[in-house]
C-alpha cells in the first residue's frame, strides 16, 4: 500500500463520521447558534487527524511575532491544501476566501461554511466587492483572522515566480485598520501525490505591516511590498531548507 493510499484509508472513516456527527450541523444556515470558537475547534481537530494520518510535518517560523488582535494573512497559493495547513497551525478562529468552484465539493464546501468563510466569484465584480465588505466587517468586529490569497488562484508550479498580488485583496485589511501579515508557504503541492513519501510543509510568517506602517501607502504599494517579501522568503529561505530536508 502506498503512502498516499494508507493516509486515505486511515482518514476516510473519520471524515465520514465527522461529516454526519457535526459538520452538517455546524455548516447549516443555523450554525450561528454555535460559537465560532467551538466550530473552529472541531474542524481543527479533524484537520490535525488528517495531517497526522498523512504524516505531514510542519516547519513554522515567525508565529511567535504575530501581534494580538485580528490579523489579515496574505500568503502565496500553490495548492488546495494551503488553508488546511493554516488552520492546523493557527489557534485563533481563522477563515478564508475561497473560489466559488469549491461549492461543488460537498465536504470542502461545508468546511468553509463551518468557519464562516466566504466564496468569491472572480468573474462577478459586484459579488466580489460584497465579499470584501463582509471580510472588512468581520475584521473590524475583531473575533476572526482572515486569509486572503492575493494571487487570486493557485500557482501550480512552485518553482516559478509568484503571480502578481491583486491590490484589491488588501482593501478589507486597510479599511479595517488591522495588521497585514505576508506569509510564505511551501510544500503543500506534494500532498495527495504518489510521487512523494514525505510531506514537509514550511510556513513562514513574515514581519507584519502595522497600520501606522501602511497609512501613507496605496494598496498597490502594499501589494507589491507583500509580493516581494513573500518571493524573497520562498526563493532564499524555504526552498533552501526544503532541499536540505530531502
PyMOL commands that set and color helices and strands:
alter all, ss='L'
color gray80, all
select helices_A, chain A and resi 3-26+31-33+36-53+63-65+82-89+100-104+106-114+125-141+167-176+188-190+211-214+219-245
alter helices_A, ss='H'
color red, helices_A
select strands_A, chain A and resi 56-61+71-75+94-99+118-120+145-147+179-186+199-205
alter strands_A, ss='S'
color yellow, strands_A
deselect
rebuild
show_as cartoon
